[in-house]
Amino acid sequence: MTAFTLRDGSLTTEGVALADIAERFGTPCYVYSRAALAAAFDAYRTALAGHDALVCFAVKANSNLAVLNLFARLGAGFDIVSGGELARVLAAGGDAGKVIFSGVGKRRDEMAQALAAGVRCFNVESASEMAALNEVALAHGTRAPMAFRVNPDVDAKTHPYISTGLKSAKFGVDIDDAPALYRRAAELPGLRVRGIGCHIGSQLLDPAPAAEAAAKVVALADRLAADGIAVEHLDLGGGKGIRYRDEVEPTTAEYLAPILEVVAGRREQLLFEPGRSLVGNAGVLLTRVEFLKHGAEKNFAVVDAAMNDLKRPALYDAWHDIVAVTPRRGDARIYDIVGPVCESGDFLGQERALALAEGDLLAVMSAGAYGMAMSSNYNTRPRVAEVMVDGTALHLIRAREEVSQLFALERMLP
C-alpha cells in the first residue's frame, strides 16, 4: 500500500491533501497515515497466521502515544529499551504482560519499575546484568522472567551503525557462552528462564541472515533442552527493511517465510520485534522552502526543517526521497536541501533535482521511523507537531513545542 500519492496535482494521504495539513498546523510537521500503520501491522498478522506468535512493536522507532495506542488496540506487544519507553507503553494502554525489555544498560530502578509493572520478559545482555536483575528481583520478593539476548555473529549486511549481531557489537552475549550462562541463570533464585532472544540489525532486505540467526537460536534451544532447561519462546527480533530509494523491499510474508521454515514444528511461541517496517513508510516530514541560494558550485534550498528534526541523513548519510507537495512546471535544478542549524552536516538531502520557488512545500518521505523519536532541541529549536490522518479526519497527536518550554526546567545561579 502506498500511503502518499498525487491526487489532483497535490500529494495526499487517505482523504487529505498534505498542503491543507501544512496550512492548518504549520511546518515543520510530521504526518502519519493511520490506514498505513494498520495495514503494516496486519501484514505481520496475516503472515504469522497459524503460528503461536506475538508481534512486539519496537517503541524506539516511533514512540508517540497515539501510534502506540493504535498498535495496542490491534493486539501488539512492545519491545522497549528504557523505563521511559515502558511508561509510554502503559500510558498508551499497552499490556505490560506483552512487553519485552531489551537494552544493554538497564538501571536497577528501571528493572524494579518493570518488575512492578509485570513485563513479560527481560532480554538480558550480559552476565553482570543477570546478577543485577537477580538481586533486584530478590529485593522485591519476586522472580524476574528473563531470556538472554544472544549474539550469533551473523552479518546482517546493513549499515554498520545498525548492525547488531556481530561479535564486535555491544549487544547480547556470545552464543557460544550462552549455555553456561543459562545454566547459571537457572540456578539463581531471583530469575525464571523464559526464552531466547536475538536481533541482528535493522533495515534488512535479505531474509537469509535472519534465517541463519534463527537456525542458531533453534540449535541453542535444543542444547538447553538437553540440559534440562526448556524455554517458552524464541524472540527472533525485527529488522525488516523498507524502500527508501530504490531498494527491492520484500513483502512481510516473503521476509518471514525463510525464518518460519527454520522454526517449523517448534513448540515455543515466536516473538518478533518490528519497528521500521511498521511505521517507516507511514509517515512524512513536511517542510517549507525559506530561501533559495544559487551559487557557482552548489545550489541550496534552505528549508524550515533541520537535522534536529530528522537526524538520519546527518547520522547515517541516509537517503530520504524529497518531493514537492504540489509539483511545479519548469526546469529542475540540482539542490542540496539544508536546514537552518549551524552545522555543515545539517542537510535532509543532497543533489536533488527539483523545480522550486521560495515558499514551496516539500515532503521528506519515509520519515515515520526514527524521525520524531530521534529529534532534539539543538539550537534551541522546538520539536515539531505530529498529525495523524484518519480517513478525512485530522488529529493533532503532539502539539508543537514552545520555546519557553525548552528552558522551563533550568535555573539561574543566585
Helices and strands as residue ranges (DSSP letters): E 4-7, E 10-13, E 16-17, H 18-25, E 29-33, H 34-47, E 53-58, G 59-61, H 65-73, E 77-80, H 83-91, G 96-98, E 99-101, H 108-117, E 121-124, H 127-139, E 144-151, G 160-162, E 173-174, H 178-187, E 191-197, H 208-226, E 233-235, H 252-262, E 269-272, H 276-279, G 280-282, E 283-294, E 299-303, H 312-316, E 322-324, E 333-338, E 347-354, E 361-364, G 372-374, G 378-380, E 385-390, E 393-398, H 403-406
